[in-house]
Amino acid sequence: MPRPLIAAAFLLCGCNEIRYQTARLRASTPKLEVPKVASLPDRRTTFDCKDGEPFDVFFTPGGDGAVLSLGGDDFALRELSAVAGKRFSDGRYELYLKEDGTVSVSLDEKRIREGCKQR
């Protein structure tokens, strides 16, 4: 087999391995259990927004996660590193708590709630 074909086959094999590695990592990540926010009224925080309906957030006791209750659906979010404030995300939804106390929610990197304050 000519050397260029061997090199091309090796590169294709390596690219496939990289592409499927993220899918394997996602599959091996443990799923977050989503408690119903309505069943935990003592640990629920309600936020009112200037541009949208209010929403509820349940912060997990360990502080490393949150459950966002938005539009009747609950979304389990994991804490992400942030330069300032706190960020939680599930890959689609992101909850950002700024140091000044305001909160925003994004869906697929587009803000859907902004300037929210705790009730």
Kinemage of the C-alpha trace (Angstrom):
@kinemage 1
@onewidth
@group {chain A} dominant
@subgroup {mainchain}
@vectorlist {calphas} color= white
{ca met a 1} P 0.000 0.000 0.000
{ca pro a 2} L 1.467 3.428 -0.922
{ca arg a 3} L 2.546 5.646 1.952
{ca pro a 4} L 0.035 8.471 1.250
{ca leu a 5} L -2.844 5.987 1.546
{ca ile a 6} L -1.481 4.622 4.830
{ca ala a 7} L -1.157 8.151 6.232
{ca ala a 8} L -4.682 9.062 5.077
{ca ala a 9} L -6.143 5.917 6.661
{ca phe a 10} L -4.333 6.648 9.928
{ca leu a 11} L -5.645 10.238 9.995
{ca leu a 12} L -9.218 9.144 9.291
{ca cys a 13} L -9.054 6.566 12.055
{ca gly a 14} L -7.735 9.183 14.526
{ca cys a 15} L -10.403 11.715 13.573
{ca asn a 16} L -13.183 9.196 14.153
{ca glu a 17} L -11.756 8.370 17.571
{ca ile a 18} L -11.749 12.059 18.575
{ca arg a 19} L -15.275 12.605 17.255
{ca tyr a 20} L -16.757 9.670 19.166
{ca gln a 21} L -14.798 10.303 22.361
{ca thr a 22} L -17.112 13.148 23.424
{ca ala a 23} L -20.162 10.939 22.889
{ca arg a 24} L -18.621 8.243 25.111
{ca leu a 25} L -17.807 10.801 27.803
{ca arg a 26} L -21.365 12.122 27.695
{ca ala a 27} L -22.760 8.607 27.953
{ca ser a 28} L -20.596 7.796 30.982
{ca thr a 29} L -21.517 11.002 32.861
{ca pro a 30} L -24.004 10.216 35.639
{ca lys a 31} L -27.477 11.636 35.100
{ca leu a 32} L -28.724 14.271 37.521
{ca glu a 33} L -31.912 13.394 39.315
{ca val a 34} L -34.466 16.148 38.809
{ca pro a 35} L -36.599 16.666 41.912
{ca lys a 36} L -39.924 18.384 41.339
{ca val a 37} L -39.435 21.988 42.394
{ca ala a 38} L -43.051 22.329 43.517
{ca ser a 39} L -42.523 19.522 46.031
{ca leu a 40} L -39.685 21.468 47.693
{ca pro a 41} L -41.275 24.835 48.569
{ca asp a 42} L -38.950 25.496 51.513
{ca arg a 43} L -35.831 25.345 49.306
{ca arg a 44} L -37.277 27.141 46.303
{ca thr a 45} L -36.353 30.654 45.232
{ca thr a 46} L -38.636 32.638 42.928
{ca phe a 47} L -37.230 35.289 40.600
{ca asp a 48} L -39.229 38.109 38.982
{ca cys a 49} L -37.941 39.486 35.675
{ca lys a 50} L -38.410 42.752 33.886
{ca asp a 51} L -38.684 40.948 30.536
{ca gly a 52} L -40.635 37.739 31.080
{ca glu a 53} L -42.597 35.586 33.473
{ca pro a 54} L -41.218 34.672 36.904
{ca phe a 55} L -39.408 31.364 37.377
{ca asp a 56} L -38.315 29.183 40.283
{ca val a 57} L -34.915 27.719 41.118
{ca phe a 58} L -34.174 24.964 43.606
{ca phe a 59} L -30.532 25.016 44.724
{ca thr a 60} L -29.249 21.574 45.731
{ca pro a 61} L -28.102 21.251 49.346
{ca gly a 62} L -24.460 20.686 48.340
{ca gly a 63} L -24.498 23.844 46.239
{ca asp a 64} L -23.076 22.179 43.127
{ca gly a 65} L -26.332 22.105 41.187
{ca ala a 66} L -29.686 23.757 40.660
{ca val a 67} L -33.048 22.823 39.215
{ca leu a 68} L -34.557 25.501 36.981
{ca ser a 69} L -38.358 25.447 36.797
{ca leu a 70} L -39.339 27.381 33.706
{ca gly a 71} L -42.612 27.245 31.818
{ca gly a 72} L -43.830 24.175 33.722
{ca asp a 73} L -40.689 22.129 32.972
{ca asp a 74} L -37.786 21.342 35.303
{ca phe a 75} L -34.157 21.315 34.127
{ca ala a 76} L -31.250 19.929 36.191
{ca leu a 77} L -28.231 22.237 35.923
{ca arg a 78} L -24.639 21.653 37.057
{ca glu a 79} L -22.444 24.406 38.434
{ca leu a 80} L -19.805 25.691 36.020
{ca ser a 81} L -16.742 27.761 36.748
{ca ala a 82} L -17.297 31.504 36.493
{ca val a 83} L -14.996 34.504 36.770
{ca ala a 84} L -17.601 36.326 38.845
{ca gly a 85} L -20.921 35.198 40.256
{ca lys a 86} L -22.276 31.666 39.753
{ca arg a 87} L -23.156 29.805 36.561
{ca phe a 88} L -25.237 26.651 36.189
{ca ser a 89} L -25.914 24.855 32.897
{ca asp a 90} L -27.140 21.655 31.285
{ca gly a 91} L -25.705 22.423 27.852
{ca arg a 92} L -28.820 24.195 26.604
{ca tyr a 93} L -30.116 26.230 29.544
{ca glu a 94} L -27.793 28.472 31.539
{ca leu a 95} L -28.582 30.228 34.811
{ca tyr a 96} L -26.209 33.071 35.693
{ca leu a 97} L -26.292 34.720 39.126
{ca lys a 98} L -24.333 37.959 39.035
{ca glu a 99} L -22.536 39.441 42.029
{ca asp a 100} L -24.955 42.410 42.090
{ca gly a 101} L -27.862 40.026 42.804
{ca thr a 102} L -29.429 40.025 39.330
{ca val a 103} L -30.054 36.776 37.483
{ca ser a 104} L -30.343 35.874 33.812
{ca val a 105} L -31.409 32.723 31.956
{ca ser a 106} L -30.183 31.759 28.488
{ca leu a 107} L -31.405 29.079 26.104
{ca asp a 108} L -28.891 27.972 23.469
{ca glu a 109} L -26.761 31.050 24.270
{ca lys a 110} L -29.675 33.471 23.723
{ca arg a 111} L -30.987 35.384 26.759
{ca ile a 112} L -34.603 34.571 27.487
{ca arg a 113} L -34.806 36.219 30.946
{ca glu a 114} L -32.711 39.162 32.061
{ca gly a 115} L -32.517 41.535 34.997
{ca cys a 116} L -34.304 39.120 37.331
{ca lys a 117} L -34.377 39.688 41.082
{ca gln a 118} L -35.232 37.390 43.948
{ca arg a 119} L -38.798 37.812 45.167
